[in-house]
Amino acid sequence: MEQIRKQYKKILSDYIGNQNESDLYIGQNFIKRMIQKNVTPEEVISIHKRALEEIYDDIPESVLHGYDFLIEVMVHFGLKVQEHQTLLAKQEELRIEMDIATKIQNLLLETEIPKPRSIDIGSVSIPLRKMNGDYVHFMHDDERYLSVAVTDVVGKGVPAALCMSMVKYGLDTLEYANSNPSYVLEVLNKIIEKSIDDSMFVSLCYVRYNLNTNVLTWSSAGHEPSLYYKEADQAFYDLESKGLLLGILPEAKYTQQDIELKVGDFVILMTDGVTDFRNREEFDSREIIKALALANRHLTAQEMCEAIYSELQKLHNFKLEDDFTVVIIKKNDFF
C-alpha cells in the first residue's frame, strides 16, 4: 500500500503542476492497478488526502475535515454498491431460472390445433409476463368428437404455471374427446381442490363438438362467457353457465348445454384478459369484440383471432393488462 501511495502522490503532483491530458491518462490507468490490489474507494480518498497534505503545507483544516467526511460517506456507499451488485446477481439467477421454467411450461403445455374438414379453428394466447396464466387444450379423436378447454388461473407467475400443469394432467387423464363437458369439469374440480393451495382458483370453459351432428356442447366453471354468432339471426348470444370456479368445493356440480352450428356460425371462447378494459369504463368490451369479429368474419378463424388481438392491443395502447387468450370455432361448408 505504501508503494501505491507514493506512486499516486507522484502522479497527482505531476498533474497539478502540468494539468495536461497525458498526466490525467496516467492517473486513470493507475486506477486499474488499485482495483487489482483491492483498494477500496474510501482508501483511494484517504490516499488522495494524504498526498495533498504532503504536497501542500497550508491546506485549511476545514478542507481536510471535508475529506474525512467523504471517506465516511464512501464507506457506506461501498456497502450499498455491494448490496446492489448482490441483488443484481440474484435477479439474473432468477431471470435464468424463469427462462428455463418458461421453456418447460411451453413444452409441457404444448397443444396442436386440430384441422377437421367441417370446422375451422383459430387460437391466440399471449402471456402478460413470461409464464402464461392461461391455457388452451385441444383433443381430437379423428372420428367424431373434438374438444377444447380454455383455462384461466387466478394468479400469476410460477404458482399459476404449476397449477396450469395440474389442469393439463387432469385433462390428459380423461384422454378422450367425447367426454361430457360437465363430467370433465367435475373431475378437474376434484383434482384441483385436492392439489393446490386454497388461494388458487381456476376458471375453465370446456367445449365438445360433434363432427357428425354439428352439435356443440359447452360447460363453464366461473369462466368468461363465450360468444355465439348465429348467421341465420345475424346476432350474437352469450353462452353462459353458472358453475363455480374449480378448486372451491370438491362436490360442485356443473351443467352443460347444446347448440347446433350452421354454416357461417362461429363461437368465440376467451379469457377475461380479452374483455377486461381497465380504466376504460366508457367502452363495452364485449360489444367491441362482437364488432371486430363481424368485421373480420370473412377471414379464417386464425386470422380472426389475430385481427381481434391486434385491434384490442391498439385500444390498450399496445400494452396488455392481463394474459390474453381467444379461440374461435367456425362452421364452414365442408362436411
C-alpha positions in Angstrom: 0.0 0.0 0.0 2.9 2.4 0.8 4.2 2.0 -2.7 0.8 2.7 -4.2 0.5 5.8 -2.0 3.9 7.1 -3.2 3.1 6.5 -6.9 -0.3 8.2 -6.6 1.3 11.2 -4.9 3.8 11.5 -7.8 1.0 11.2 -10.5 -1.1 13.8 -8.6 1.8 16.2 -8.2 2.6 16.0 -11.9 -1.0 16.6 -12.9 -1.3 19.6 -10.5 1.9 21.1 -11.9 1.2 20.4 -15.6 -2.6 19.8 -15.9 -2.3 18.1 -19.2 -4.1 15.1 -20.8 -1.1 12.7 -20.6 -0.9 13.0 -16.8 -4.7 12.6 -16.5 -4.5 9.5 -18.6 -1.7 8.1 -16.4 -3.9 8.7 -13.4 -6.9 6.9 -15.0 -4.7 3.9 -15.8 -3.3 3.8 -12.3 -6.8 3.2 -11.1 -6.7 -0.3 -12.7 -3.7 -1.2 -10.6 -5.5 0.0 -7.5 -8.5 -2.2 -8.4 -6.2 -5.2 -8.8 -4.8 -4.5 -5.3 -8.4 -4.4 -4.0 -8.0 -0.8 -2.9 -11.5 0.4 -1.7 -13.0 3.8 -2.7 -12.6 5.1 0.8 -8.9 4.1 0.8 -8.4 6.0 -2.5 -9.8 9.1 -0.9 -7.6 8.6 2.1 -4.5 8.3 -0.2 -5.6 11.4 -2.1 -6.0 13.4 1.2 -2.6 12.4 2.5 -0.9 13.2 -0.9 -2.4 16.7 -0.8 -1.2 17.2 2.8 2.3 16.3 1.7 2.2 18.4 -1.4 0.8 21.5 0.3 1.6 22.7 3.8 -1.2 25.2 4.1 -4.4 23.3 3.4 -7.2 24.7 5.6 -8.2 22.3 8.4 -11.9 22.6 7.2 -10.9 21.2 3.8 -9.2 18.2 5.4 -12.4 17.6 7.6 -14.3 17.6 4.3 -12.2 14.7 3.1 -12.8 12.9 6.4 -16.5 13.3 5.8 -16.1 12.0 2.2 -14.2 8.9 3.4 -17.1 8.0 5.8 -19.7 8.5 3.1 -17.7 6.3 0.7 -17.6 3.5 3.3 -21.4 3.5 3.3 -21.5 3.9 -0.4 -19.3 0.9 -0.9 -21.5 -1.3 1.2 -24.6 -0.2 -0.7 -22.8 -0.9 -4.0 -22.0 -4.4 -2.8 -25.6 -4.9 -1.8 -26.8 -3.7 -5.2 -24.4 -6.0 -7.0 -25.5 -8.9 -5.0 -29.2 -8.1 -5.7 -28.4 -7.8 -9.4 -26.7 -11.2 -9.4 -29.7 -12.8 -7.7 -32.1 -11.2 -10.2 -30.0 -12.6 -13.0 -30.2 -16.0 -11.4 -34.0 -15.7 -11.1 -34.2 -14.5 -14.7 -32.3 -17.5 -16.0 -34.4 -19.9 -13.8 -37.6 -18.2 -15.1 -36.5 -18.6 -18.7 -35.9 -22.3 -18.1 -39.3 -22.6 -16.3 -41.0 -20.9 -19.2 -39.4 -23.2 -21.8 -40.5 -26.2 -19.7 -44.0 -24.8 -19.4 -44.3 -24.3 -23.1 -43.1 -27.8 -23.7 -45.4 -29.4 -21.1 -48.5 -27.4 -22.2 -47.9 -27.6 -25.9 -51.1 -28.5 -27.8 -51.8 -28.8 -31.5 -54.8 -27.1 -33.1 -56.9 -29.9 -34.9 -57.9 -29.4 -38.5 -61.1 -31.3 -39.2 -62.8 -30.5 -42.6 -66.1 -29.4 -41.2 -64.9 -26.6 -38.9 -62.1 -24.0 -38.9 -60.3 -23.4 -35.6 -58.0 -20.5 -34.6 -56.2 -19.6 -31.4 -54.1 -16.8 -29.9 -52.7 -16.9 -26.4 -50.3 -14.1 -25.3 -48.9 -14.1 -21.7 -48.7 -10.8 -19.8 -45.4 -12.0 -18.3 -43.0 -14.8 -19.2 -45.2 -17.5 -17.8 -48.8 -17.8 -19.0 -51.7 -18.0 -16.6 -54.0 -19.0 -19.5 -54.0 -22.4 -21.2 -55.7 -23.9 -24.2 -56.0 -27.6 -24.6 -57.3 -29.4 -27.7 -58.4 -33.1 -28.0 -59.5 -34.7 -31.3 -60.2 -38.4 -31.8 -60.1 -38.2 -35.6 -63.5 -39.8 -35.8 -66.4 -38.0 -34.2 -65.5 -35.5 -31.5 -63.3 -32.5 -30.9 -62.9 -30.8 -27.6 -61.4 -27.5 -26.4 -60.6 -26.4 -22.9 -59.8 -22.7 -22.3 -58.4 -22.1 -18.8 -57.5 -19.1 -16.7 -55.7 -19.5 -13.3 -56.5 -16.8 -10.7 -52.9 -15.7 -10.1 -49.6 -15.1 -12.0 -46.1 -16.4 -12.3 -44.7 -19.7 -11.2 -47.6 -20.7 -8.8 -50.1 -20.2 -11.7 -47.9 -22.2 -14.0 -47.7 -25.1 -11.6 -51.5 -25.0 -11.2 -51.8 -25.0 -15.0 -49.7 -28.1 -15.2 -52.1 -29.8 -12.8 -55.0 -28.8 -15.1 -53.2 -30.4 -18.1 -52.6 -33.5 -16.1 -56.3 -33.8 -15.3 -57.2 -33.2 -18.9 -54.7 -35.9 -20.1 -56.1 -38.4 -17.6 -59.5 -38.0 -19.3 -57.9 -38.9 -22.6 -60.9 -39.0 -24.8 -62.5 -36.0 -26.7 -66.0 -37.5 -26.4 -66.4 -36.9 -22.6 -69.3 -34.8 -21.4 -68.1 -31.3 -20.6 -70.0 -31.3 -17.2 -68.2 -34.6 -16.3 -64.8 -33.1 -17.3 -65.3 -30.1 -15.0 -66.4 -32.3 -12.1 -63.3 -34.5 -12.4 -60.9 -31.5 -12.8 -62.6 -29.8 -9.8 -61.8 -32.7 -7.5 -58.2 -32.9 -8.7 -57.6 -29.2 -8.3 -59.3 -28.9 -5.0 -57.1 -31.6 -3.5 -53.8 -30.5 -5.2 -53.5 -26.7 -5.0 -53.4 -24.0 -2.3 -56.6 -22.6 -1.1 -55.7 -19.2 -2.5 -55.6 -20.6 -6.1 -58.7 -20.9 -8.2 -59.2 -21.9 -11.8 -61.9 -20.8 -14.3 -62.4 -23.1 -17.3 -64.7 -23.3 -20.3 -64.9 -26.8 -21.9 -66.5 -27.3 -25.3 -67.1 -30.6 -27.1 -68.1 -30.5 -30.8 -69.7 -33.5 -32.6 -68.2 -33.5 -36.1 -71.1 -35.7 -37.4 -74.1 -33.8 -36.0 -72.5 -30.3 -35.7 -73.7 -30.1 -32.1 -71.5 -28.0 -29.8 -71.9 -28.8 -26.1 -70.4 -26.5 -23.5 -69.9 -26.2 -19.8 -68.2 -23.5 -17.7 -66.6 -23.1 -14.3 -66.8 -19.4 -13.5 -65.3 -18.6 -16.9 -65.8 -15.6 -19.1 -69.0 -16.3 -21.1 -68.3 -17.4 -24.7 -69.9 -15.6 -27.7 -72.0 -17.5 -30.2 -72.7 -15.8 -33.6 -75.8 -17.3 -35.4 -75.7 -16.4 -39.0 -79.4 -17.0 -39.6 -80.3 -14.4 -37.0 -77.2 -12.2 -37.7 -76.9 -11.9 -33.9 -74.7 -12.8 -31.0 -75.7 -14.8 -28.0 -73.9 -15.3 -24.7 -73.0 -19.0 -23.9 -73.3 -18.7 -20.1 -73.1 -21.3 -17.4 -73.3 -20.7 -13.7 -70.7 -23.3 -12.5 -68.4 -22.5 -9.6 -64.7 -21.8 -10.1 -62.6 -25.0 -10.0 -61.0 -25.8 -6.6 -63.6 -24.2 -4.3 -66.0 -27.1 -3.4 -65.0 -30.7 -4.0 -68.6 -31.8 -4.7 -69.5 -29.0 -7.1 -71.8 -29.9 -10.0 -71.7 -28.4 -13.5 -74.4 -28.2 -16.1 -74.0 -28.4 -19.9 -75.9 -27.1 -22.9 -76.1 -27.7 -26.6 -76.3 -25.6 -29.8 -76.2 -26.7 -33.4 -73.7 -24.8 -35.6 -74.8 -24.0 -39.2 -72.6 -22.7 -42.0 -71.5 -19.2 -41.2 -71.9 -19.6 -37.4 -68.9 -19.3 -35.1 -68.1 -19.4 -31.4 -65.6 -17.2 -29.6 -64.0 -18.7 -26.4 -61.9 -16.3 -24.4 -60.4 -15.4 -21.0 -61.2 -12.2 -19.1 -57.9 -10.7 -20.3 -59.7 -10.2 -23.6 -62.7 -8.3 -22.2 -61.1 -6.5 -19.2 -60.6 -2.9 -20.3 -59.2 -1.4 -17.1 -59.7 2.4 -16.8 -62.0 2.4 -19.8 -65.4 2.3 -18.4 -66.8 4.1 -21.4 -66.3 1.0 -23.5 -68.5 -2.1 -23.6 -65.7 -4.6 -24.2 -67.9 -7.5 -25.4 -69.7 -5.2 -27.9 -66.3 -4.2 -29.2 -65.3 -7.8 -29.6 -68.5 -8.6 -31.4 -67.9 -5.7 -33.8 -64.3 -6.8 -34.5 -65.5 -10.4 -35.1 -68.2 -9.3 -37.5 -65.8 -7.1 -39.4 -63.4 -9.9 -39.9 -65.7 -12.9 -40.2 -64.7 -13.3 -43.9 -61.2 -14.3 -42.7 -60.1 -17.7 -41.4 -60.6 -18.5 -37.7 -56.8 -18.0 -37.1 -56.8 -14.7 -38.9 -59.9 -13.5 -37.0 -58.1 -14.3 -33.7 -55.0 -12.4 -34.8 -57.1 -9.4 -36.0 -59.0 -9.2 -32.7 -55.8 -9.3 -30.7 -54.2 -6.6 -33.0 -57.1 -4.2 -32.7 -57.5 -4.7 -28.9 -53.8 -4.1 -28.5 -54.2 -0.7 -30.2 -57.1 0.1 -28.0 -54.9 -0.7 -25.0 -52.1 1.4 -26.5 -50.1 -1.8 -27.2 -49.9 -2.8 -23.5 -51.5 -5.9 -22.3 -53.2 -5.8 -18.8 -53.7 -9.5 -18.4 -52.9 -12.8 -20.1 -54.8 -12.7 -23.4 -56.4 -15.9 -24.9 -59.0 -16.2 -27.6 -60.2 -19.3 -29.5 -62.6 -19.2 -32.5 -64.5 -22.2 -33.9 -66.2 -21.5 -37.2 -68.6 -23.8 -39.1 -67.5 -24.0 -42.7 -69.3 -25.5 -45.7 -67.1 -28.7 -45.8 -68.6 -31.8 -44.4 
